[in-house]
Amino acid sequence: MCSQPDYIAKVGSLCKFFSVKLHLLVNNFQKISFVYSFIDGLYSFVCDLVVKITNFENFDYRSVIKFLSTVGTALKDIHQSLVSVYGDRAPSKTTVKNLGAEFNSGRESIEDDPPIGRPVEVTTAENFSAVELLVMTDR
């Protein structure tokens, strides 16, 4: 059996040991947390980049279709040119045909048209309160 001073010394060294291990664990957790944050940020960046590239390609296609259809190139030839450059990412024949017809009939913009029809619905605290007030007063 240990004497009291030996016991206190052993408990002290055990506390020191666990303190060092806890410190290492906290440092590792901070590193893991940093790596996770970095990966999360990188994922968001890549997703945004994919969206921008996709939108850029749409403008790119439309610019080519607008130019070539304006100078009189057949829509079939425009589609073949786009397929030879963009491969699977090229727009369909129908898209080339529709955009070519729009540009030939006077369309100037290569950007998307604003959506037609019902606006996007948004649930906010204001909307919820307004509807609740209407329902409660109509009782």
C-alpha positions in Angstrom: 0.0 0.0 0.0 1.2 3.6 -0.7 1.9 6.1 1.9 0.0 9.4 1.7 2.9 11.4 0.2 3.4 8.6 -2.5 -0.3 8.6 -3.1 -0.4 12.4 -3.6 2.6 12.2 -5.9 1.0 9.5 -8.0 -2.3 11.3 -8.2 -0.4 14.5 -9.2 1.5 12.7 -11.9 -1.7 11.1 -13.2 -3.4 14.5 -13.3 -0.4 15.9 -15.2 -0.5 12.9 -17.6 -4.3 13.4 -18.3 -3.8 17.2 -18.6 -1.2 16.7 -21.3 -3.4 14.1 -23.1 -6.4 16.5 -22.8 -4.4 19.3 -24.2 -3.3 17.1 -27.2 -6.9 16.0 -27.7 -8.1 19.7 -27.7 -5.4 20.6 -30.2 -6.3 17.7 -32.4 -10.0 18.6 -32.2 -9.2 22.2 -33.2 -7.2 20.9 -36.2 -10.0 18.6 -37.2 -12.5 21.4 -36.8 -10.3 23.7 -39.0 -10.0 21.0 -41.6 -13.8 20.4 -41.6 -14.4 24.2 -41.9 -11.9 24.3 -44.8 -13.5 21.4 -46.6 -16.9 22.9 -46.1 -15.8 26.2 -47.5 -14.0 24.5 -50.4 -17.2 22.5 -51.2 -19.3 25.7 -51.2 -16.7 27.4 -53.5 -16.8 24.5 -55.9 -20.6 24.5 -56.0 -20.6 28.2 -56.7 -18.0 27.7 -59.4 -20.0 25.0 -61.1 -23.1 27.3 -61.2 -21.0 30.1 -62.6 -19.4 27.8 -65.3 -22.9 26.5 -66.2 -24.3 30.0 -66.6 -21.2 31.1 -68.5 -21.6 28.2 -70.9 -25.3 29.2 -71.5 -24.1 32.7 -72.4 -21.3 31.2 -74.6 -23.8 29.0 -76.5 -26.2 31.8 -77.0 -23.5 34.1 -78.2 -22.4 31.6 -80.8 -25.9 30.8 -81.9 -26.8 34.5 -82.1 -23.7 35.3 -84.2 -23.9 32.4 -86.5 -27.6 32.6 -87.1 -27.3 36.4 -87.8 -24.7 35.8 -90.5 -26.9 33.2 -92.1 -25.4 29.9 -91.0 -27.9 27.0 -91.1 -29.1 25.9 -87.6 -28.1 22.4 -88.3 -24.5 23.5 -89.0 -24.6 25.6 -85.8 -25.6 22.6 -83.8 -22.8 20.5 -85.3 -20.3 23.1 -84.6 -21.4 23.3 -80.9 -21.3 19.5 -80.6 -17.7 19.4 -82.0 -16.6 22.0 -79.5 -18.6 21.2 -76.4 -19.4 17.5 -76.9 -22.1 16.2 -74.4 -22.4 19.7 -72.9 -23.7 21.2 -76.2 -27.3 22.3 -76.3 -29.9 20.1 -78.1 -30.9 20.6 -81.7 -34.3 21.9 -80.4 -32.6 24.5 -78.2 -30.4 25.7 -81.1 -33.5 25.8 -83.4 -35.6 27.8 -80.9 -32.8 30.3 -80.0 -31.8 30.7 -83.7 -35.4 31.5 -84.6 -35.6 34.0 -81.7 -32.4 35.7 -82.8 -33.5 35.8 -86.4 -36.8 37.4 -85.4 -35.1 40.2 -83.5 -34.2 39.0 -80.1 -31.1 40.9 -78.8 -30.4 39.5 -75.3 -28.4 36.4 -74.7 -29.6 36.4 -71.0 -32.5 34.3 -69.7 -35.9 35.9 -69.9 -37.5 36.7 -66.6 -39.8 33.8 -65.4 -43.4 34.0 -66.6 -46.4 33.1 -64.4 -46.9 33.0 -60.7 -44.2 34.6 -58.6 -42.1 32.5 -56.2 -43.9 32.0 -52.8 -42.1 33.0 -49.7 -43.2 32.2 -46.2 -42.1 34.9 -43.8 -43.2 36.0 -40.3 -45.0 39.0 -41.9 -46.9 36.8 -44.4 -47.8 34.3 -41.7 -49.1 37.0 -39.4 -51.1 38.7 -42.1 -52.8 35.4 -43.1 -53.4 34.5 -39.5 -55.0 37.9 -38.9 -57.3 37.5 -41.9 -58.3 34.0 -40.8 -59.0 35.1 -37.2 -61.1 38.2 -38.2 -63.1 36.2 -40.6 -64.4 33.8 -37.9 
